[in-house]
Amino acid sequence: MSNGQAIRGARYGHTNIIAADWRRLADFYAQLFGCEFVPPERDYEGADLARGTGVPDAAIRGVHLRLPGHGANGPTLEIYSYPRSEERLPSAANRLGLAHIAFEAEDVAAARESVLAAGGQTIGEIVTW
């Protein structure tokens, strides 16, 4: 429960995604949604990373992608891969945790088909209300 005071200077920065193949997922977002690579590629390991992630002997590689429509200082997707990863649970709309990332599109049905053609998957159907 909050004490009623917002954190001064808080601003959304990024969303982190852990992928089996960070380059493949980064290319997916860049090609389909126009996300832009924010150099440099990241390659981190060591005691500070292990302490910060809680993963013993942690090592990560990846990149930040600037989200479209928010300008040069807008938020990013941070996409990383670990050499050793935990198994992923099956997708479910009601599973606790990050449920989805939403992009606006002029033609949602066409965008959905592009995502599926590029290897994305669905959970439900397109509905409006």
C-alpha positions in Angstrom: 0.0 0.0 0.0 1.3 3.4 -0.9 1.9 6.1 1.7 0.1 8.5 -0.7 3.3 10.2 -2.0 4.4 9.6 -5.6 8.1 9.1 -6.2 9.5 12.5 -7.2 10.8 12.5 -10.8 9.5 9.0 -11.7 9.3 8.4 -15.4 8.7 5.2 -17.4 12.0 4.0 -18.8 11.8 0.5 -20.3 10.3 -3.0 -20.2 12.7 -6.0 -20.0 12.1 -9.1 -22.1 14.2 -12.2 -21.7 14.4 -14.2 -24.9 16.0 -17.4 -26.0 17.5 -15.5 -29.0 17.6 -11.7 -28.3 18.7 -10.8 -31.9 15.7 -12.7 -33.4 13.2 -11.0 -31.1 14.8 -7.6 -31.5 14.6 -8.0 -35.3 10.9 -9.0 -34.9 10.1 -5.8 -33.1 12.2 -3.7 -35.4 10.8 -5.1 -38.6 7.2 -5.3 -37.7 6.7 -2.3 -35.4 9.5 0.1 -36.4 11.4 -0.1 -33.1 14.9 1.3 -33.5 18.1 -0.1 -32.0 19.7 2.1 -29.4 23.4 1.4 -29.4 25.5 -0.1 -28.1 24.6 -3.8 -27.9 24.9 -4.8 -24.2 27.2 -7.6 -22.9 27.3 -7.8 -19.1 28.5 -10.3 -16.6 30.2 -10.3 -13.2 29.5 -10.0 -9.5 27.4 -6.7 -9.8 25.1 -8.3 -12.4 24.7 -11.4 -10.3 23.8 -9.3 -7.2 21.4 -7.1 -9.2 19.6 -10.0 -10.8 19.8 -12.6 -8.1 21.1 -15.1 -10.7 24.5 -16.7 -9.7 27.2 -16.2 -12.3 24.7 -14.1 -14.4 25.7 -13.1 -17.9 23.4 -11.3 -20.4 23.6 -10.0 -24.0 21.1 -7.9 -25.7 19.9 -4.5 -26.8 17.5 -1.7 -26.2 14.9 -0.8 -28.8 13.3 2.6 -28.9 9.5 2.3 -29.1 7.9 4.0 -32.0 5.9 7.2 -31.6 7.6 8.6 -28.6 10.6 10.4 -30.0 14.3 10.2 -29.2 13.9 10.1 -25.5 11.0 7.7 -25.4 10.8 4.4 -23.6 12.5 1.2 -24.8 12.2 -2.5 -24.9 15.2 -4.1 -23.2 15.7 -7.5 -24.8 18.3 -9.8 -23.3 19.4 -13.5 -23.4 21.1 -15.4 -20.7 23.3 -18.4 -21.6 21.3 -20.4 -19.1 17.5 -19.8 -18.8 14.7 -21.1 -16.8 11.9 -22.9 -18.7 9.0 -20.7 -19.8 5.4 -21.5 -18.6 2.7 -21.8 -21.3 1.1 -18.5 -22.3 -2.3 -17.8 -20.6 -4.1 -14.5 -20.5 -4.7 -14.8 -16.8 -1.2 -15.9 -15.8 0.3 -13.5 -13.2 3.0 -11.2 -14.5 3.5 -9.3 -17.8 0.5 -10.2 -20.0 1.2 -8.4 -23.2 2.8 -5.4 -25.0 0.3 -3.3 -27.0 1.1 -1.4 -30.2 -1.5 0.6 -32.0 -2.1 -0.1 -35.7 -4.4 1.4 -38.4 -5.5 -2.1 -39.4 -5.5 -4.5 -36.5 -6.4 -7.6 -38.5 -3.6 -7.0 -41.0 -1.1 -6.3 -38.2 -2.2 -9.5 -36.5 -1.5 -11.5 -39.8 1.9 -9.8 -40.1 2.8 -10.8 -36.5 1.6 -14.4 -37.1 3.6 -14.6 -40.4 6.7 -13.4 -38.6 6.4 -16.2 -35.9 4.2 -14.5 -33.3 1.3 -16.4 -31.8 -2.2 -15.8 -30.6 -4.0 -16.5 -27.4 -7.5 -15.1 -28.2 -9.4 -13.5 -31.0 -9.8 -9.9 -32.1 -12.8 -8.4 -30.4 -14.1 -4.8 -30.0 -16.4 -3.3 -27.4 
